[in-house]
Amino acid sequence: MRSELDHLVVAARTLAEGVRWVESRLGVAPQPGGQHQSMGTHNALLKLGRGVYLEVIAIDPALPAPGRPRWFALDQPAMQARLAKSPALIHWVVRCDEFDAALTPEAGEVLALSRGPYRWRIAVPADGGLPWEGTLPTLIEWVPGAEGVVRHPCEALSDSGCELRSLQLSHPAADLGTAGLVGHLRRLRLAGPVDLVNGPAGLVARVATPRGEVLLD
């Protein structure tokens, strides 16, 4: 089994707020993405290097509420209170070459979703929450569309001039060996610039931009 970082997730109260927040920090505006009909959300995307991108996501007021809690804890009061203050880097997603083998009970239900030319399988907890306060990654598998081709969002994104240098994860249970977050990440055999430290739960991304290195949290 081998996994690698696929994308970072910045959540916002509105998509416009999230796009402005990212542009104010990185100096580059995310590109329009699309709607997620089954989740009642929409997004914008920014390429952060080869095979890695940043997703800005928010509830789409033009879509009906889904028949289940939205992903990335967007329906949860604590997350809504957090986003009322500011958009934030809340989560990360990894692609795995053995998706089914990588699944654990914490990962949640596997959903088959699509947006435009993209098709993917993704694990989403029934309550829409973020296990381990967002530090345990969501698992994704990009799958072939009707034409038999696997498409990834990075293929259609312009070079932003930004590149992810590192992602630091912090959690109070980071150092509990196989019982803690480190055990989950070792099992995934994660490749990429990801570090884990003991401390308050959170994520910090270090991004090289046209205006120099920037920290996103």
Short mmCIF file of the C-alpha atoms (twelve columns), coordinates in Angstrom:
data_MODEL
# 
_entry.id   MODEL 
# 
loop_
_atom_site.group_PDB 
_atom_site.id 
_atom_site.type_symbol 
_atom_site.label_atom_id 
_atom_site.label_alt_id 
_atom_site.label_comp_id 
_atom_site.label_asym_id 
_atom_site.label_seq_id 
_atom_site.Cartn_x 
_atom_site.Cartn_y 
_atom_site.Cartn_z 
_atom_site.pdbx_PDB_model_num 
ATOM 1   C CA . MET A 1   0.000   0.000  0.000   1 
ATOM 2   C CA . ARG A 2   1.209   3.501  -0.813  1 
ATOM 3   C CA . SER A 3   -0.521  6.848  -0.402  1 
ATOM 4   C CA . GLU A 4   0.285   10.416 -1.356  1 
ATOM 5   C CA . LEU A 5   -1.132  13.826 -0.589  1 
ATOM 6   C CA . ASP A 6   -3.843  14.723 -3.096  1 
ATOM 7   C CA . HIS A 7   -5.205  18.046 -1.899  1 
ATOM 8   C CA . LEU A 8   -5.656  20.464 0.986   1 
ATOM 9   C CA . VAL A 9   -9.104  21.630 2.061   1 
ATOM 10  C CA . VAL A 10  -9.838  25.253 2.956   1 
ATOM 11  C CA . ALA A 11  -13.413 25.695 4.166   1 
ATOM 12  C CA . ALA A 12  -15.277 28.981 4.173   1 
ATOM 13  C CA . ARG A 13  -18.682 30.384 5.071   1 
ATOM 14  C CA . THR A 14  -19.108 31.365 1.400   1 
ATOM 15  C CA . LEU A 15  -17.028 30.422 -1.613  1 
ATOM 16  C CA . ALA A 16  -16.321 34.081 -2.380  1 
ATOM 17  C CA . GLU A 17  -14.938 34.594 1.138   1 
ATOM 18  C CA . GLY A 18  -12.714 31.548 0.771   1 
ATOM 19  C CA . VAL A 19  -11.347 32.631 -2.611  1 
ATOM 20  C CA . ARG A 20  -10.557 36.119 -1.294  1 
ATOM 21  C CA . TRP A 21  -8.864  34.655 1.789   1 
ATOM 22  C CA . VAL A 22  -6.585  32.396 -0.251  1 
ATOM 23  C CA . GLU A 23  -5.757  35.160 -2.743  1 
ATOM 24  C CA . SER A 24  -4.931  37.612 0.055   1 
ATOM 25  C CA . ARG A 25  -2.388  35.164 1.477   1 
ATOM 26  C CA . LEU A 26  -0.904  33.478 -1.564  1 
ATOM 27  C CA . GLY A 27  -1.254  36.308 -4.057  1 
ATOM 28  C CA . VAL A 28  -3.051  34.044 -6.540  1 
ATOM 29  C CA . ALA A 29  -6.792  33.449 -6.906  1 
ATOM 30  C CA . PRO A 30  -8.137  29.883 -7.056  1 
ATOM 31  C CA . GLN A 31  -9.850  28.916 -10.305 1 
ATOM 32  C CA . PRO A 32  -13.591 28.206 -10.441 1 
ATOM 33  C CA . GLY A 33  -14.374 24.556 -9.841  1 
ATOM 34  C CA . GLY A 34  -17.972 23.366 -9.797  1 
ATOM 35  C CA . GLN A 35  -20.845 22.005 -7.767  1 
ATOM 36  C CA . HIS A 36  -21.168 18.808 -5.755  1 
ATOM 37  C CA . GLN A 37  -24.852 18.067 -6.243  1 
ATOM 38  C CA . SER A 38  -25.010 15.208 -3.731  1 
ATOM 39  C CA . MET A 39  -23.305 17.240 -0.995  1 
ATOM 40  C CA . GLY A 40  -24.803 20.682 -1.574  1 
ATOM 41  C CA . THR A 41  -21.398 22.325 -1.910  1 
ATOM 42  C CA . HIS A 42  -19.239 24.055 -4.509  1 
ATOM 43  C CA . ASN A 43  -15.531 24.727 -4.821  1 
ATOM 44  C CA . ALA A 44  -12.608 26.586 -6.355  1 
ATOM 45  C CA . LEU A 45  -9.147  25.096 -6.945  1 
ATOM 46  C CA . LEU A 46  -5.500  26.192 -6.952  1 
ATOM 47  C CA . LYS A 47  -2.633  24.051 -8.189  1 
ATOM 48  C CA . LEU A 48  0.158   23.580 -5.626  1 
ATOM 49  C CA . GLY A 49  2.579   21.511 -7.678  1 
ATOM 50  C CA . ARG A 50  2.580   18.210 -9.516  1 
ATOM 51  C CA . GLY A 51  -0.512  16.229 -8.531  1 
ATOM 52  C CA . VAL A 52  -1.351  18.461 -5.533  1 
ATOM 53  C CA . TYR A 53  -3.924  21.218 -5.272  1 
ATOM 54  C CA . LEU A 54  -5.800  23.357 -2.774  1 
ATOM 55  C CA . GLU A 55  -9.585  23.181 -2.657  1 
ATOM 56  C CA . VAL A 56  -11.725 26.005 -1.317  1 
ATOM 57  C CA . ILE A 57  -15.110 24.575 -0.385  1 
ATOM 58  C CA . ALA A 58  -18.337 26.041 0.945   1 
ATOM 59  C CA . ILE A 59  -22.049 25.312 1.152   1 
ATOM 60  C CA . ASP A 60  -23.713 26.250 -2.139  1 
ATOM 61  C CA . PRO A 61  -26.913 28.222 -1.429  1 
ATOM 62  C CA . ALA A 62  -28.125 27.427 -4.971  1 
ATOM 63  C CA . LEU A 63  -28.307 23.699 -4.231  1 
ATOM 64  C CA . PRO A 64  -30.864 21.881 -2.066  1 
ATOM 65  C CA . ALA A 65  -29.680 20.479 1.225   1 
ATOM 66  C CA . PRO A 66  -28.484 16.882 0.810   1 
ATOM 67  C CA . GLY A 67  -30.240 13.954 2.456   1 
ATOM 68  C CA . ARG A 68  -27.243 13.443 4.747   1 
ATOM 69  C CA . PRO A 69  -24.772 15.662 6.652   1 
ATOM 70  C CA . ARG A 70  -22.415 17.501 4.323   1 
ATOM 71  C CA . TRP A 71  -18.771 16.456 4.253   1 
ATOM 72  C CA . PHE A 72  -15.917 18.291 5.962   1 
ATOM 73  C CA . ALA A 73  -18.126 19.050 9.000   1 
ATOM 74  C CA . LEU A 74  -19.758 21.943 7.140   1 
ATOM 75  C CA . ASP A 75  -23.113 21.371 8.875   1 
ATOM 76  C CA . GLN A 76  -21.672 21.130 12.364  1 
ATOM 77  C CA . PRO A 77  -22.182 24.157 14.661  1 
ATOM 78  C CA . ALA A 78  -18.550 24.198 15.813  1 
ATOM 79  C CA . MET A 79  -17.280 24.380 12.247  1 
ATOM 80  C CA . GLN A 80  -19.827 27.027 11.287  1 
ATOM 81  C CA . ALA A 81  -18.786 29.151 14.269  1 
ATOM 82  C CA . ARG A 82  -15.138 28.774 13.257  1 
ATOM 83  C CA . LEU A 83  -15.805 29.778 9.658   1 
ATOM 84  C CA . ALA A 84  -17.899 32.759 10.768  1 
ATOM 85  C CA . LYS A 85  -14.611 34.230 12.028  1 
ATOM 86  C CA . SER A 86  -12.505 33.355 8.991   1 
ATOM 87  C CA . PRO A 87  -11.932 30.721 6.327   1 
ATOM 88  C CA . ALA A 88  -9.422  28.115 7.482   1 
ATOM 89  C CA . LEU A 89  -7.293  25.173 6.417   1 
ATOM 90  C CA . ILE A 90  -9.316  22.387 8.007   1 
ATOM 91  C CA . HIS A 91  -8.340  19.116 6.376   1 
ATOM 92  C CA . TRP A 92  -6.326  17.120 3.844   1 
ATOM 93  C CA . VAL A 93  -7.071  14.307 1.415   1 
ATOM 94  C CA . VAL A 94  -4.804  11.473 0.250   1 
ATOM 95  C CA . ARG A 95  -5.068  9.134  -2.724  1 
ATOM 96  C CA . CYS A 96  -4.163  5.529  -2.139  1 
ATOM 97  C CA . ASP A 97  -3.174  2.808  -4.599  1 
ATOM 98  C CA . GLU A 98  -5.072  0.253  -2.496  1 
ATOM 99  C CA . PHE A 99  -8.125  2.280  -1.570  1 
ATOM 100 C CA . ASP A 100 -10.298 -0.535 -0.215  1 
ATOM 101 C CA . ALA A 101 -7.468  -2.027 1.832   1 
ATOM 102 C CA . ALA A 102 -6.755  1.379  3.368   1 
ATOM 103 C CA . LEU A 103 -10.287 1.861  4.701   1 
ATOM 104 C CA . THR A 104 -10.909 1.752  8.454   1 
ATOM 105 C CA . PRO A 105 -14.165 2.163  10.425  1 
ATOM 106 C CA . GLU A 106 -13.171 5.772  11.132  1 
ATOM 107 C CA . ALA A 107 -12.975 6.520  7.407   1 
ATOM 108 C CA . GLY A 108 -16.728 6.226  6.980   1 
ATOM 109 C CA . GLU A 109 -18.968 5.247  4.082   1 
ATOM 110 C CA . VAL A 110 -17.532 4.977  0.571   1 
ATOM 111 C CA . LEU A 111 -19.370 7.250  -1.862  1 
ATOM 112 C CA . ALA A 112 -19.073 7.231  -5.647  1 
ATOM 113 C CA . LEU A 113 -19.205 10.862 -6.784  1 
ATOM 114 C CA . SER A 114 -18.628 12.970 -9.870  1 
ATOM 115 C CA . ARG A 115 -18.160 16.577 -10.955 1 
ATOM 116 C CA . GLY A 116 -17.848 17.391 -14.644 1 
ATOM 117 C CA . PRO A 117 -15.260 15.021 -16.162 1 
ATOM 118 C CA . TYR A 118 -14.052 13.772 -12.774 1 
ATOM 119 C CA . ARG A 119 -15.102 10.534 -11.100 1 
ATOM 120 C CA . TRP A 120 -13.945 9.426  -7.684  1 
ATOM 121 C CA . ARG A 121 -14.619 7.242  -4.670  1 
ATOM 122 C CA . ILE A 122 -14.266 8.902  -1.307  1 
ATOM 123 C CA . ALA A 123 -14.797 7.840  2.302   1 
ATOM 124 C CA . VAL A 124 -17.072 10.155 4.300   1 
ATOM 125 C CA . PRO A 125 -18.165 9.584  7.927   1 
ATOM 126 C CA . ALA A 126 -21.928 9.244  8.377   1 
ATOM 127 C CA . ASP A 127 -22.034 12.395 10.498  1 
ATOM 128 C CA . GLY A 128 -19.949 14.348 7.976   1 
ATOM 129 C CA . GLY A 129 -17.320 14.959 10.634  1 
ATOM 130 C CA . LEU A 130 -13.536 15.069 10.528  1 
ATOM 131 C CA . PRO A 131 -11.881 12.231 12.494  1 
ATOM 132 C CA . TRP A 132 -9.037  13.291 14.755  1 
ATOM 133 C CA . GLU A 133 -10.079 16.951 14.385  1 
ATOM 134 C CA . GLY A 134 -9.212  16.912 10.686  1 
ATOM 135 C CA . THR A 135 -5.673  15.605 11.075  1 
ATOM 136 C CA . LEU A 136 -6.543  12.069 9.915   1 
ATOM 137 C CA . PRO A 137 -6.829  12.362 6.137   1 
ATOM 138 C CA . THR A 138 -9.825  11.542 4.013   1 
ATOM 139 C CA . LEU A 139 -9.152  8.752  1.499   1 
ATOM 140 C CA . ILE A 140 -9.896  9.267  -2.184  1 
ATOM 141 C CA . GLU A 141 -9.557  7.169  -5.330  1 
ATOM 142 C CA . TRP A 142 -9.853  8.788  -8.769  1 
ATOM 143 C CA . VAL A 143 -11.538 6.337  -11.121 1 
ATOM 144 C CA . PRO A 144 -12.156 6.132  -14.882 1 
ATOM 145 C CA . GLY A 145 -15.075 7.980  -16.426 1 
ATOM 146 C CA . ALA A 146 -17.333 6.779  -19.217 1 
ATOM 147 C CA . GLU A 147 -14.474 7.028  -21.724 1 
ATOM 148 C CA . GLY A 148 -12.282 4.806  -19.540 1 
ATOM 149 C CA . VAL A 149 -9.816  7.569  -18.621 1 
ATOM 150 C CA . VAL A 150 -8.879  8.599  -15.071 1 
ATOM 151 C CA . ARG A 151 -8.883  12.385 -14.825 1 
ATOM 152 C CA . HIS A 152 -7.410  14.468 -12.010 1 
ATOM 153 C CA . PRO A 153 -8.210  18.142 -11.346 1 
ATOM 154 C CA . CYS A 154 -4.545  19.171 -11.571 1 
ATOM 155 C CA . GLU A 155 -4.573  18.322 -15.279 1 
ATOM 156 C CA . ALA A 156 -6.925  21.244 -15.969 1 
ATOM 157 C CA . LEU A 157 -5.444  23.777 -13.525 1 
ATOM 158 C CA . SER A 158 -3.105  26.553 -14.599 1 
ATOM 159 C CA . ASP A 159 0.347   26.808 -13.053 1 
ATOM 160 C CA . SER A 160 -0.254  29.114 -10.101 1 
ATOM 161 C CA . GLY A 161 3.375   29.789 -9.254  1 
ATOM 162 C CA . CYS A 162 2.645   28.233 -5.848  1 
ATOM 163 C CA . GLU A 163 4.055   24.978 -4.504  1 
ATOM 164 C CA . LEU A 164 3.340   23.077 -1.312  1 
ATOM 165 C CA . ARG A 165 6.585   22.707 0.639   1 
ATOM 166 C CA . SER A 166 5.240   20.948 3.717   1 
ATOM 167 C CA . LEU A 167 2.127   20.113 5.695   1 
ATOM 168 C CA . GLN A 168 2.494   19.964 9.456   1 
ATOM 169 C CA . LEU A 169 -0.094  18.052 11.457  1 
ATOM 170 C CA . SER A 170 -0.467  18.596 15.171  1 
ATOM 171 C CA . HIS A 171 -2.511  16.478 17.578  1 
ATOM 172 C CA . PRO A 172 -2.391  15.681 21.321  1 
ATOM 173 C CA . ALA A 173 -2.407  11.946 20.509  1 
ATOM 174 C CA . ALA A 174 0.283   12.137 17.843  1 
ATOM 175 C CA . ASP A 175 2.853   10.245 19.912  1 
ATOM 176 C CA . LEU A 176 0.762   7.299  21.112  1 
ATOM 177 C CA . GLY A 177 2.550   4.867  18.809  1 
ATOM 178 C CA . THR A 178 0.359   2.506  16.813  1 
ATOM 179 C CA . ALA A 179 -2.677  3.570  18.864  1 
ATOM 180 C CA . GLY A 180 -2.293  7.219  17.845  1 
ATOM 181 C CA . LEU A 181 -2.285  9.253  14.681  1 
ATOM 182 C CA . VAL A 182 1.230   8.127  13.795  1 
ATOM 183 C CA . GLY A 183 -0.024  4.544  13.621  1 
ATOM 184 C CA . HIS A 184 -2.686  5.467  11.086  1 
ATOM 185 C CA . LEU A 185 -0.213  7.364  8.913   1 
ATOM 186 C CA . ARG A 186 2.362   4.575  9.013   1 
ATOM 187 C CA . ARG A 187 -0.293  2.139  7.849   1 
ATOM 188 C CA . LEU A 188 -1.004  4.349  4.830   1 
ATOM 189 C CA . ARG A 189 2.719   4.465  3.937   1 
ATOM 190 C CA . LEU A 190 2.283   8.110  3.094   1 
ATOM 191 C CA . ALA A 191 4.672   9.721  0.625   1 
ATOM 192 C CA . GLY A 192 5.089   13.467 0.537   1 
ATOM 193 C CA . PRO A 193 6.069   16.477 2.634   1 
ATOM 194 C CA . VAL A 194 3.959   15.692 5.718   1 
ATOM 195 C CA . ASP A 195 5.200   16.118 9.296   1 
ATOM 196 C CA . LEU A 196 3.503   15.138 12.555  1 
ATOM 197 C CA . VAL A 197 4.046   16.771 15.940  1 
ATOM 198 C CA . ASN A 198 2.446   16.530 19.353  1 
ATOM 199 C CA . GLY A 199 0.327   19.534 20.311  1 
ATOM 200 C CA . PRO A 200 -3.094  21.155 19.895  1 
ATOM 201 C CA . ALA A 201 -5.041  19.725 16.940  1 
ATOM 202 C CA . GLY A 202 -4.456  21.618 13.727  1 
ATOM 203 C CA . LEU A 203 -2.842  21.827 10.303  1 
ATOM 204 C CA . VAL A 204 -0.308  24.289 8.924   1 
ATOM 205 C CA . ALA A 205 0.746   24.293 5.263   1 
ATOM 206 C CA . ARG A 206 3.975   25.959 4.151   1 
ATOM 207 C CA . VAL A 207 3.547   27.189 0.592   1 
ATOM 208 C CA . ALA A 208 6.084   28.802 -1.741  1 
ATOM 209 C CA . THR A 209 4.387   31.656 -3.608  1 
ATOM 210 C CA . PRO A 210 5.417   34.458 -5.983  1 
ATOM 211 C CA . ARG A 211 5.620   36.713 -2.905  1 
ATOM 212 C CA . GLY A 212 7.705   34.260 -0.810  1 
ATOM 213 C CA . GLU A 213 6.864   31.479 1.629   1 
ATOM 214 C CA . VAL A 214 3.495   31.690 3.337   1 
ATOM 215 C CA . LEU A 215 1.908   29.685 6.144   1 
ATOM 216 C CA . LEU A 216 -1.741  28.655 5.803   1 
ATOM 217 C CA . ASP A 217 -3.685  27.447 8.825   1 
# 
